Amino acid sequence: MHDALQKEIATYEKRTRKSAVAHRRALERIPLGVASNYRHYEPYPIFVQDGKGSRIHDVDGNEYIDHNLCFGALMAGHSHPAVVQAVEQKLRQGTTFGMPHEQEWELAEEISKRYPVEMVRFGSSGTEVTMHACRIARAATGRDKILKFEGSYHGLHDTALVSVKPKAEDYGDPDAPSSVPAGGGVPKSALENVVVASFNNLKSVEHRFEQYPGQIAAIILEPILMNVGLCLPQPGFLQGLRDICNKNGALLIFDEVKTGAKLAWGGASEFFGVKPDLICLAKSIGGGLPLGAFGASRRVMDLISQHKVFHGGTYNTNRVAMAAGLATFREVLTRENYVRVGNLSKQLTEGYRAIVKKCGLLAYVASAGVNGALMLYPKEIQNYRDWTK
């Protein structure tokens, strides 16, 4: 191990001894000692105590600036006053009922104002809403196959857990990547119905539609590939996907779980000027509480109304999450605040770029909306395979 890295690890272990104890205890009852695999890292993760705004404290009392913000779920920051107040008010009225209430219509209306959808249904996570979007796309087209991009992440259902982080020996042809399970338990039938293409490569997408004529129900993608740092769509790529879907009778699904609240007031559709058929939202729309949504045209969503597609969920639209969502949309994710954070993001990006230039690093800074990443590559990456080099 590099001496400098070993020194940093020793410093980390010295200042986080209570986290080490908490992790050893958790290992007895929780696999990896954490509730999600993404929270595990060596030698052990920091155990958090509290958070407010952009800062958190761990169980040892150390303070950190939280650049992670729960994997993009906290555009509002920790414990935003408007969200906390809204949640506290609804807690006194009951948490969940399994019955309709007016907040459902209110939040559906807020979403429909921003994004190019006519009807909305809700869930509690990104995994749920991308799963339901894929299902309704299959029902709308009468086809089974979903096309996704190599290296993309869309949650933890079987359709999504394909070619998330494949190894080089499993790649296959760049224009026809192999469908690789992301772990055990993904059935072969799921792999057979997930077609993989290369991001920023319209040739690979066209090739896949030629291979499976009349079989692909939808393309699902993050408009910005977020599972590899930050990989931006090249000019014409998203519009090219729109055109391919139109030509082949397939639906275009924007997975905006990460980008929907952090890119622009109207998400990727506004930012890039391309309209999808379905949009999936989660993470930051809930202001820190579990909230997801998927929306589409009335024609597509009517499949639920007609009882042709089933959608449900015990905790869908629980009062607390909906209160947080409404407060987030109305008081946090405002046009004025997008201008403000856009200016802050610009300052941060310019600062990073100045440091990169001054230090002579073989690197660049990718930025879009408030999304940004220092990419340690000599030139801009185009896809997952570029990221692995």
C-alpha positions in Angstrom: 0.0 0.0 0.0 1.2 3.5 -0.8 2.8 5.2 2.3 0.6 8.3 2.0 -2.6 6.2 1.8 -1.4 4.1 4.8 -0.9 7.3 6.8 -4.4 8.6 6.0 -5.9 5.3 7.0 -4.0 5.4 10.3 -5.3 9.0 10.9 -8.9 7.8 10.0 -8.7 4.9 12.5 -7.4 7.1 15.3 -10.2 9.7 15.0 -13.1 7.2 14.4 -12.6 4.6 17.2 -16.3 4.7 18.2 -17.3 4.0 14.6 -15.0 1.0 14.6 -16.6 -0.3 17.8 -20.1 0.3 16.4 -19.2 -1.5 13.2 -17.8 -4.6 15.0 -21.1 -4.8 16.9 -23.2 -4.4 13.8 -21.4 -7.2 12.0 -22.9 -9.7 14.4 -26.5 -9.1 13.2 -26.2 -7.1 9.9 -24.4 -8.4 6.8 -21.3 -6.2 6.2 -22.5 -4.3 9.3 -24.5 -1.9 7.1 -28.1 -1.7 5.8 -27.0 -1.2 2.2 -24.0 -2.6 0.4 -23.2 0.9 -1.0 -22.5 2.1 2.6 -19.7 -0.4 3.2 -16.0 0.5 2.7 -12.7 -0.5 4.2 -11.5 -0.5 6.9 -15.0 0.4 8.2 -17.6 3.1 7.6 -18.2 6.3 9.6 -21.2 5.9 11.9 -23.2 9.2 11.8 -24.7 10.9 14.8 -26.6 13.9 13.3 -26.7 16.3 10.4 -27.9 19.9 9.7 -27.5 21.8 6.4 -24.3 20.7 4.7 -22.6 19.2 7.8 -22.8 16.0 9.7 -21.2 14.7 13.0 -20.1 11.1 13.6 -20.4 9.2 16.8 -16.9 10.3 17.8 -17.9 14.0 17.5 -16.0 14.8 14.3 -17.6 17.3 12.0 -17.7 16.8 8.2 -18.9 18.8 5.2 -21.2 16.2 3.6 -20.4 16.1 -0.1 -22.2 12.8 -0.5 -25.6 14.0 0.8 -27.0 10.5 0.9 -26.1 9.6 -2.7 -28.0 12.6 -4.1 -31.1 12.4 -1.9 -30.5 15.6 0.0 -30.6 18.6 -2.4 -32.4 20.3 0.5 -29.6 19.5 2.9 -30.0 17.9 6.3 -33.0 18.9 8.4 -34.1 21.7 6.2 -36.4 23.9 8.3 -39.3 23.9 5.8 -39.2 20.1 5.5 -38.9 19.6 9.3 -41.8 21.9 10.0 -44.0 20.2 7.4 -43.2 16.7 8.7 -43.8 17.7 12.4 -47.2 19.1 11.5 -48.3 15.9 9.7 -46.9 13.6 12.4 -49.5 14.8 14.8 -52.3 14.0 12.3 -51.3 10.4 11.7 -48.5 8.8 9.6 -50.1 6.4 7.1 -53.6 5.2 6.5 -53.7 3.2 3.3 -56.4 5.5 2.1 -56.4 8.5 -0.3 -55.9 12.0 0.8 -55.5 15.5 -0.8 -51.7 15.6 -0.6 -51.6 13.0 -3.4 -53.3 15.3 -5.9 -51.3 18.3 -4.7 -48.0 16.6 -5.2 -49.0 15.1 -8.5 -50.0 18.6 -9.7 -46.6 20.0 -8.6 -44.8 17.3 -10.6 -47.0 17.7 -13.7 -46.2 21.4 -13.7 -42.5 20.8 -13.9 -42.1 17.7 -16.0 -43.7 16.6 -19.3 -46.2 14.1 -17.7 -50.0 14.1 -17.4 -50.5 11.6 -14.7 -48.4 10.4 -11.7 -48.3 7.4 -9.3 -46.1 7.3 -6.2 -43.8 4.9 -4.5 -41.1 5.0 -1.7 -37.9 4.5 -3.6 -36.1 4.8 -7.0 -36.1 1.0 -7.3 -39.8 0.8 -7.0 -40.6 3.5 -9.6 -38.1 2.3 -12.2 -39.5 -1.2 -11.8 -43.1 0.0 -12.3 -42.0 2.2 -15.3 -40.4 -0.9 -17.0 -43.6 -2.9 -16.3 -46.0 -0.3 -17.7 -43.8 0.2 -20.8 -43.9 -3.5 -21.5 -47.7 -3.5 -21.1 -48.1 -0.4 -23.3 -46.1 -2.0 -26.2 -46.8 -5.7 -25.7 -43.1 -6.4 -25.7 -40.8 -8.0 -23.1 -37.3 -6.6 -23.7 -35.9 -3.4 -22.1 -32.8 -1.8 -23.4 -30.4 -0.3 -20.8 -26.9 1.0 -21.0 -23.7 -0.7 -19.8 -22.6 0.7 -16.4 -26.0 2.3 -15.6 -27.8 1.9 -12.3 -31.6 1.8 -12.0 -32.2 0.2 -8.7 -32.3 -3.3 -7.3 -35.0 -5.2 -9.3 -34.1 -7.9 -11.7 -34.4 -5.8 -14.8 -32.1 -3.2 -13.4 -29.4 -5.5 -12.0 -27.9 -6.2 -15.4 -24.5 -5.0 -16.5 -24.2 -2.5 -13.7 -20.4 -2.9 -13.1 -19.4 -5.8 -15.4 -15.8 -7.0 -15.5 -13.7 -6.5 -18.6 -13.7 -10.3 -19.4 -17.5 -10.2 -19.6 -17.9 -7.1 -21.7 -18.6 -8.5 -25.1 -18.8 -6.4 -28.3 -18.9 -2.6 -27.8 -21.9 -2.4 -30.1 -23.6 -5.4 -28.5 -22.5 -5.7 -24.9 -23.2 -8.8 -23.0 -26.0 -8.9 -20.4 -24.1 -9.6 -17.2 -25.9 -10.2 -13.9 -24.8 -7.8 -11.2 -24.9 -10.5 -8.6 -26.4 -13.9 -7.6 -30.1 -14.4 -7.7 -30.8 -12.6 -11.0 -32.6 -15.2 -13.1 -31.5 -16.1 -16.7 -35.0 -15.0 -17.9 -34.2 -11.5 -16.7 -30.9 -11.4 -18.6 -32.7 -12.6 -21.7 -35.1 -9.7 -21.5 -32.5 -7.0 -20.9 -30.6 -5.8 -23.9 -27.5 -3.7 -23.3 -26.0 -0.9 -25.4 -23.1 1.5 -25.0 -23.8 5.0 -23.7 -23.2 7.8 -26.2 -23.2 5.2 -29.0 -26.3 5.5 -31.2 -24.8 2.9 -33.5 -25.0 0.3 -30.7 -28.6 1.2 -30.0 -29.6 1.0 -33.6 -27.8 -2.3 -33.9 -29.8 -3.7 -30.9 -33.1 -2.7 -32.4 -32.1 -4.4 -35.7 -31.2 -7.5 -33.8 -34.5 -7.6 -31.9 -37.1 -6.1 -34.3 -40.5 -5.4 -32.6 -39.2 -6.9 -29.3 -37.8 -3.9 -27.4 -40.5 -2.2 -25.2 -38.4 0.7 -24.0 -35.0 2.4 -23.5 -34.3 3.3 -19.9 -31.4 5.6 -19.0 -30.2 8.2 -16.7 -29.9 11.3 -19.0 -26.5 11.8 -17.4 -24.7 8.5 -16.6 -24.2 9.0 -12.9 -22.8 5.6 -11.9 -19.3 6.4 -13.3 -18.7 9.8 -11.7 -20.4 12.0 -14.3 -20.6 11.0 -17.9 -22.5 13.6 -20.0 -24.5 12.8 -23.1 -22.8 14.0 -26.2 -24.7 16.5 -28.4 -27.5 14.7 -30.3 -27.4 11.5 -28.2 -30.6 12.0 -26.3 -32.5 13.3 -29.3 -31.1 10.3 -31.3 -32.6 8.0 -28.7 -35.9 9.8 -28.9 -35.9 9.4 -32.7 -35.0 5.7 -32.5 -37.8 5.0 -30.1 -40.3 6.9 -32.4 -39.1 4.9 -35.4 -39.4 1.5 -33.6 -42.5 2.0 -31.5 -40.6 1.9 -28.2 -41.0 4.1 -25.2 -38.2 6.3 -23.8 -37.8 6.3 -20.0 -35.8 8.9 -18.3 -34.6 7.6 -14.9 -34.3 11.0 -13.1 -34.0 9.6 -9.6 -30.7 11.5 -9.3 -31.0 14.2 -12.0 -34.7 15.1 -11.6 -34.2 17.5 -8.7 -30.5 18.4 -9.1 -30.3 19.3 -12.8 -32.9 22.0 -13.4 -36.4 23.1 -12.3 -37.9 20.9 -15.0 -35.2 18.2 -14.8 -33.4 16.7 -17.8 -36.3 17.4 -20.2 -35.9 21.1 -19.6 -32.1 21.0 -19.4 -31.5 19.0 -22.6 -34.8 19.8 -24.5 -35.7 16.2 -25.1 -39.1 14.8 -24.0 -39.3 11.2 -22.8 -42.4 9.0 -22.5 -42.0 8.2 -18.9 -40.1 9.9 -16.0 -38.9 8.3 -12.8 -38.3 10.5 -9.8 -37.0 9.8 -6.2 -34.1 10.8 -3.9 -34.1 14.6 -3.5 -37.8 15.1 -4.3 -38.5 13.8 -0.8 -36.3 16.3 1.1 -34.6 13.4 2.9 -37.7 11.1 3.3 -38.5 8.0 1.2 -40.5 9.2 -1.8 -40.6 8.2 -5.4 -42.9 8.9 -8.4 -43.3 7.9 -12.0 -45.3 9.7 -14.6 -46.3 9.6 -18.2 -49.0 10.6 -20.6 -52.6 9.9 -19.8 -52.7 7.2 -22.5 -49.9 5.2 -20.9 -51.0 5.7 -17.3 -54.6 4.8 -18.2 -53.4 1.2 -18.3 -53.4 1.4 -14.5 -56.9 3.0 -14.5 -58.2 0.2 -16.8 -56.8 -2.4 -14.4 -54.5 -3.7 -17.2 -51.4 -3.0 -15.1 -51.3 -3.4 -11.3 -49.6 -0.8 -9.1 -49.8 -0.7 -5.3 -47.8 -0.2 -2.2 -48.7 -0.1 1.5 -46.5 2.9 2.2 -47.3 4.8 -1.0 -48.1 8.4 -0.3 -47.7 8.1 3.5 -48.5 11.5 5.0 -45.1 12.3 6.3 -43.2 11.7 3.0 -45.8 13.6 1.0 -45.6 16.5 3.4 -41.8 16.5 3.0 -42.2 16.3 -0.8 -44.6 19.2 -1.0 -42.4 21.4 1.2 -39.4 20.5 -0.9 -41.0 21.3 -4.2 -42.7 24.5 -3.0 -40.0 26.0 -0.7 -36.7 24.4 -1.6 -36.7 23.5 -5.3 -37.8 26.9 -6.5 -36.7 28.6 -9.7 -34.9 31.2 -7.6 -33.0 28.6 -5.7 -32.0 26.8 -8.9 -30.4 30.1 -10.0 -28.6 30.4 -6.7 -27.2 26.9 -6.5 -26.4 27.1 -10.2 -24.1 30.1 -9.4 -22.6 28.3 -6.5 -22.0 25.2 -8.7 -20.3 27.4 -11.3 -18.0 28.9 -8.7 -17.1 25.5 -7.3 -16.5 24.1 -10.8 -14.3 27.0 -11.8 -12.3 26.7 -8.6 -11.7 23.0 -9.2 -10.6 23.7 -12.8 -8.2 26.3 -11.6 -6.7 23.8 -9.2 -6.4 21.1 -11.9 -4.6 23.5 -14.2 -2.3 24.9 -11.5 -1.3 21.4 -10.4 -1.0 20.0 -13.9 -3.3 17.1 -13.2 -4.4 14.8 -16.0 -8.0 15.4 -15.1 -11.1 17.4 -15.9 -14.2 18.6 -14.1 -17.6 17.5 -15.3 -20.5 19.6 -14.3 -24.3 19.9 -15.0 -26.7 21.7 -12.8 -25.5 21.1 -9.3 -24.0 17.7 -10.3 -20.3 17.7 -10.6 -17.3 15.4 -10.4 -13.5 15.6 -10.6 -12.7 13.1 -13.2 -9.1 11.7 -13.1 -8.8 11.1 -16.8 -6.8 12.8 -19.6 -9.9 13.4 -21.7 -13.7 13.3 -21.2 -15.1 9.8 -20.8 -17.9 8.7 -23.2 -19.2 5.5 -21.5 -18.7 2.9 -18.8 -15.7 1.3 -20.5 -13.8 4.6 -20.7 -14.4 5.0 -17.0 -12.8 1.6 -16.1 -9.5 2.4 -18.0 
